């Protein structure tokens, strides 16, 4: 897909070459001045007249008419050099690749040096371009009948840079892996519930294990009964599909220590159970396994890049259905931890399956826990659709997750868990806990409930109910699954430092 060349020869043949223009480039200098000479000063005139714009995200296509080897030059406006962030650079590359894809051009080149600044070095630019390529060109076409017209997609990108090949190609690989793994998570979220059941999710995890050499374990219903996983089993009671507890282990150190536990909610479809959702609220509940998708996407990145860390991924998976056997409000269930739970809301099922998954992650030696879940509509009310809600019992661990989210460009905001919240979750006349103290502070109640099972283990909870999907096209995606937190989790693992 990506190839490297040190020197851009104007006569090299390409369909397009992409050139970045900062506003200081109103006077073409260096290589761009030499390029302008090939056009007898016409490019300078176009820049001065505003026909080629350096305004941030402006895209101008110039046909070369044989003056150089490339058929077209795509000038991309970058704005002021000191104001261009890494996230904006990714968005700019995304918009550019979308334009190229819409034109059905299959080959292009990037003059990487034209994008380099004090804020973003060549490796940053290489990473941004390859990650943006994957994210921006992703499509989930679904199940419509296919056109007979052959698809034309970008299949080759040449990168020109004076930085050494090994450094540029390494950054390109990392960015590409991050983009493709996020797309894998997006596809899982986009699959309809009848195409992605718990067994399918388990088989997908086994494929990852086979490809990357992970140790894998899939618990069946009988195994869960023996282990006392009453919370996951209760949610599964109404289903004809068997539940799965999915475990993947990656050992990047000599000893199984300082183990990071990634726990992802894998509800493949959520009716709400007897606390049934509305006719509009139930649509889209195929996406209720967005946490599982993020964890599996992160494991794909981990498998590709092989960080020196130890990771156990645990995914509790089932659908939440209604039948004569389904669990009900007022039921009392016993979790794997031994804690009993009064069920006040069968639509608060995600926290139940995560309770057993968090306990099982600790069983596998997890010293730190990060759970990811499309847990509550309350987090959308609090933070909107573009910000993940976060809660924690450990400041040091949370700071590492937060830093990873900044670097990944995935917004999150911390919500509190006070003793008063814990008391509400513990308030039941007949059990240790209740699963739904009420609508007030709903997102916090969900996090506080999971925290009861993390106990003293350092833990961060990420509620992606809003961020796991989007309804509009952006520079880096299309409507549907976003793969939210895939990159944050992977970066967190890669940069993790023990807090013991």
ABEGO torsion letter per residue (X at the ends): XBBBBABBBAABBBABBBBBBBAAAABBBEAAAAAAAAAGGAAAAAAAAGABBABBGBBBBBBAGGABABABBBBBBAEBAAABBAAAAAAAAAAAAAAAAAAGBABBBBBAAAABBAABBAAAAAAAAAAAAAAAABBBAEABBBBABBBBBBABBBBBBABBAAAAAAAAAAAAAAAAAAAAAAAAAABBAAABBAAAAAAAAAAAAAAAGBBBBBBBAAAAAAAGBAAAAAAAAABABBBBBBBBBBBABABBBGBBBBBBBABABBAGEABBBBAAAABGAAAAAAAAAAAAAAAAAAAAAGBBBBBBBBBBBBBBBBBAABBBBGBBBBBAAGBBBBBABAABAAAAAAAAAAAAAAAAGBABBBBBBBABAAAAAAAEAABBBBBBABAAAAAAAAAAAAAAGBBBBBBBBBAAAAAAAABBAABABBABAEABGAAAAAAAAAAAAAEABBBBBBBAAAAABBABBBAABBBEBAGBGAAAAAAAAAABBBAX
